Amino acid sequence: MVNEVEREIQVLQHYLNEYGQQLEVLSQQLQMIEHGRAEASAAVEALTGIDTAEDGTVLLPVGGGVTLRVRVLDPDRVLLSIGSGVVVERQNAEARSFLEDRMLEMEASAKRLTETLGKIQGQANEVAQRLDQIYRSVQQQGQAPPATG
Amino acid sequence: MSSISPKVQNQIAQLQQVQQQLQTVLSQKAQYEIEIRETRRAEEELADLADDAVVFQSVGTVMMQKPKADVAASLKEKTETLDLRVKQLERQEQMLQGRFEHLQNQVKAALEGGPAVPSAT
């Protein structure tokens, strides 16, 4: 009987660890997507700002809290990375539209990931509850809970 | 673990090794598939541009301006190469999956005291 309980605890602990690892990986992916979305949003804001700036002068941060006054030569033509190490010249509005499309895709991915995270978290909670139940019943029976790795 | 025979212990170790190899292959495959999607997407974006569009491609640590057709050709070649690698990894995955299932059956049979599964050659 004790062996069966030990075995169940080991199996549940294994599942709990697996779920924990999956949750960690998915959370990291979600963070990356959210970071990408925030970056794209900032780029859209910058492109809009540059497009409407009076004389095209902006402050360019060079690090260490230092900024330089620079004039954007042609605010309507921007260089945009389309992935796979390729950069193309696009009009300001086209670049914004490209980024906005990417942001929508990232939002959809984030939503899917959040749903998956919720499901895995639910399963992990069920396993944790079952483990808790076993530990309590073992304690009630006056047995020391079996050691697990 | 002490009551398990050295033969079964060896099979369990092999099983764990095969599982690790399988995970490595799967993660490499996923990485290449992401790269393929990104490259195909870049190809599509490029196709929407005029033939004389200004296009740069990274060469080492710098970006060099290149004709659109050249960049499109290089992206196509990259996709083909990656596709080939994915196919190779799929073959490896199948082989490892087969080995894993065989070892798993052997270990299961040994632990349950059932009929012995013949060793893979």
Chai-1 contact restraints between the chains, C-beta under 6 A:
chainA,res_idxA,chainB,res_idxB,connection_type,confidence,min_distance_angstrom,max_distance_angstrom,comment,restraint_id
A,I82,B,A42,contact,1.0,0.0,6.0,A-B,restraint_1
A,I82,B,E45,contact,1.0,0.0,6.0,A-B,restraint_2
A,G83,B,E38,contact,1.0,0.0,6.0,A-B,restraint_3
A,G83,B,R41,contact,1.0,0.0,6.0,A-B,restraint_4
A,G83,B,A42,contact,1.0,0.0,6.0,A-B,restraint_5
A,S84,B,E38,contact,1.0,0.0,6.0,A-B,restraint_6
A,S84,B,T39,contact,1.0,0.0,6.0,A-B,restraint_7
A,S84,B,A42,contact,1.0,0.0,6.0,A-B,restraint_8
A,G85,B,Q57,contact,1.0,0.0,6.0,A-B,restraint_9
A,G85,B,S58,contact,1.0,0.0,6.0,A-B,restraint_10
A,V86,B,A42,contact,1.0,0.0,6.0,A-B,restraint_11
A,V86,B,Q57,contact,1.0,0.0,6.0,A-B,restraint_12
A,V86,B,V71,contact,1.0,0.0,6.0,A-B,restraint_13
A,V87,B,F56,contact,1.0,0.0,6.0,A-B,restraint_14
A,V87,B,M63,contact,1.0,0.0,6.0,A-B,restraint_15
A,V88,B,V55,contact,1.0,0.0,6.0,A-B,restraint_16
A,E89,B,V54,contact,1.0,0.0,6.0,A-B,restraint_17
